[in-house]
Amino acid sequence: MSVIYLLISISIVVALVFLYIFIRAVKSGQFDDDYTPSVRILFDDELKKDQNKSEKQN
Amino acid sequence: MNNTNCFHCGNDIVKVDEIVFDERIFCCNGCKTVYEIFSLNDLTCYYDFENAPGATPQDIKGKYDFLENEDIVSKLLEFDEDSIRIVSLYIPHVHCSSCIWILENLHKLQNGITTSQVNFHSKKVRVTYNPIETNLKEIVLLLSSIGYEPYISLENYDAKKEAVDRSLYYKIGVAFFCFGNIMLLSFPEYFEVGEFWIEQYKGFFRWLIFALSLPAFFYSAWGYYVSAWKSIKSRMLNIDIPIALGIVVMFVRSTVDIAFNYGQGFFDSMCGLIFFMLLGKLFQQKTYNFLSFERDYKSYFPIAVTKIHSDGTEEAIQVYDVEKGDRLLIRNQELIPVDGILMSESTRIDYSFVTGEAEPIEKKSGDKIFAGGKQLGKVIEMEVLHSVSQSYLTQLWSNDVFQKKVDQKYKTITDSLSRYFTPALLILAFVSFGYWIFIDTSMAFNVFTAILIVACPCALALTAPFTLGNVLRIIGYKKLYLKNATVIEQLAKVDTIVFDKTGTITSNKKSAIEFFGTPISETELILVKNILRGSNHPLSRRLYEFLPQTGIKKVEHFEEITGKGISGTIDGKTVKVGSAEFVGKEKDNQIKQTSVHISIDNNYLGNYVFDNQYRKGLEKLFFNLSKTHDVKVLSGDNEGEREVLERLLPKTTELVFNQKPEQKLAFIENLQRQGKNVLMIGDGLNDAGALAQSNVGISITENVNVFSPACDGILDASQFPKISYFLNFSKNAMRTIMMSFGLSLLYNVVGLSFAITGNLSPIVAAIIMPLSTVTIISFVTVISNLFSKKD
């Protein structure tokens, strides 16, 4: 029956890991600007497409 | 693609100036150059994300020479080591995804820049560069050449590098962690039906829950204890006292409960409460970090000026180093940093920052010029009369009003309510305790704690932040940006509204000129424009700037008759520009508007009517406002416009003219002494004192990001007619708060009736508390959204 101790402690540890990740994320400044990254992530694709285009033209 | 707009900046193109390049059309050489830079560097993607995202680069020759001065540069740098330097630049033009893209690709345009990162909301770009390969001046010039001129002012100079305060996020994270886990671990006992299995592990679960609640209790909720303690010390009962009391009592009671095996306690409710209240705080705190409400003269002043030494050499020096008797060089579009005497022949100075008056003022050699004016025209020299700290503008700023800390100026509605709430709660708790102690001692303690727990005014405390936070967001969307939520409460109380005249109820836009008459041809236009060139009359200057650019032609027999008009001959044609009689038209008394009449070869063509430039919707707004409020107009100008204003505005409007900045401030103070709640609406720096003194100061601006004096709110000029709507809405917001106060009191009454009768079990507390929180939040959100739709 003592498996319950094991299970609960595992679940708490998992929760602690998430808390730790959250605090790390806040510390890194991830929540300071919530707009730019969402735009930035779209840029790479556009750029590649454009390069392909110019290569084809060449 | 739109054919009549510039490919780069999207402005309308004047046919004469149109430039066609690479099958695209541009409005000016500057825009074309930017396009050229981008296309050379394979960066035309810029135009893919957004249509015409650019800005026309301004002429900035010599403006940034001060960046060669290492002392100044080092003050601006965020990080400085041998091969790495980091600088954050504020760029007002950042407005769309194209901007982010081009600014993050700066390294493709200039060697030595390693990375650049944009923060969209604060409109800042953080550039990392190698000082050996490039320097700050080159970077700034590059940014300016592609239309992203950074705004460097004295404010940057001694700005402390503030560490970002993220503790609220940590607290919320920790509280949520505790709340979530405790909730799950508490569940088994809620549904306990005397099962052997749950009975067996009760102790383990309970003590684990206790351990998990500690971080939330000690760390996340700490701010409430501090604030409650402070308010007790300063004898001002605020809402944090019952909250802190509730949390502490809940914690102690629950600990006692599990220690003596009375029950499982209220740890889940406690953590949930802490979590929701912190969330409310965050909601209230999340305001517009891209707007600066605490502007003082520093955000207007340049960081460096060009000093001319006696031997004629020029040097960029820091503004604070300017001394009396120095000779300074001021270029076109530069701000005059100190009071002084003009040494050059003549110039025009735009004092619109200071007075709101858009019309530049002509100054001759030997005239006194004041700090805050913007120089228009050729390079001038001036001699300094006062150092920066002594100049007129800075002195206005050191007025006492600005020293006052605004934080404790007002009591919020929640605080004034809790003044009654806290004592009532304590009395109720003690009375019930006194009643029960004669019946059952242990029950008496139970009831006492239960009352304090259930009455913990979480819903009450959440109402205001959520309602006001939501209202703040809604009116922010409608382009009135308020400094914080308390301003809404103040706005609802306003009974007197004072408008500044120039720049506030008048518009700064120059486009308010219309032509009436026979359609004027292009050749005739050239004639008119050329004849206007010679005149210095304010109306001529304005009309000259309004008309499109044309070629220059020689004017013969030019004559300017004061008070009448100008005439001259071009290409053998006699052109007359001026009053109706002067050009030979019978005067009609119907229109009282300012207008300039045109005739060519005694052939009357028509007239240009200068709109008196009052903002659109002014009459209706004043009519609406005067029904409910006292409306007054303050003006720094003379009485010239009194007649027009009296005709335009309701009879009850008080008009006061010839007011100096100090007088405006005193005027507001005087009203307040009569017990009025004053809303001041102004724009220029001359209103800054009045804006700070008034209960609510709102500054109107055409460009929200750059120029507005310190105030409680910034209103986009296009939203001017909506002022009465905003006032109504804030009143309704307060109504919403009162309604939900009623709702949360209802919850408290229900909860208290359980508590007083000694029936508060954890399950009842666990249901009532989150339920009240959730209903309150959804109630205020829905209601305030409904009110926002009402005009």
Contacts between the chains, C-beta under 8 A, distances in Angstrom:
chain1	res1	chain2	res2	distance
A	1	B	200	7.5
A	4	B	201	6.1
A	4	B	204	7.8
A	5	B	204	7.1
A	8	B	185	7.5
A	8	B	204	7.9
A	8	B	208	6.9
A	11	B	181	7.9
A	12	B	181	6.5
A	12	B	208	7.8
A	12	B	212	7.8
A	15	B	177	6.1
A	15	B	180	7.1
A	15	B	181	5.6
A	16	B	177	7.7
A	18	B	177	7.5
A	19	B	173	6.1
A	19	B	174	6.9
A	19	B	177	4.5
A	22	B	173	4.6
A	23	B	170	5.9
A	23	B	173	6.0
A	26	B	166	5.2
A	26	B	169	4.5
A	26	B	170	6.3
A	26	B	173	6.9
A	27	B	166	7.0
A	29	B	164	7.1
A	31	B	166	7.6
A	31	B	169	6.1
A	32	B	119	7.2
A	32	B	164	6.4
A	33	B	119	4.6
A	33	B	120	6.3
A	33	B	121	5.8
A	33	B	122	7.4
A	35	B	120	4.4
A	35	B	121	6.0
A	36	B	100	5.8
A	36	B	117	7.8
A	36	B	118	5.3
A	36	B	119	6.1
A	36	B	120	4.4
A	36	B	121	8.0
A	39	B	97	4.7
A	39	B	100	5.2
A	39	B	101	7.9
A	39	B	120	7.2
A	40	B	100	6.5
A	40	B	104	6.7
A	42	B	97	7.7
A	43	B	100	7.9
A	43	B	101	5.6
A	43	B	104	7.4
A	46	B	45	5.9
A	46	B	48	6.3
A	46	B	49	7.5
A	47	B	45	6.3
A	50	B	44	8.0
A	50	B	45	5.5
A	50	B	48	7.7
A	54	B	42	7.5
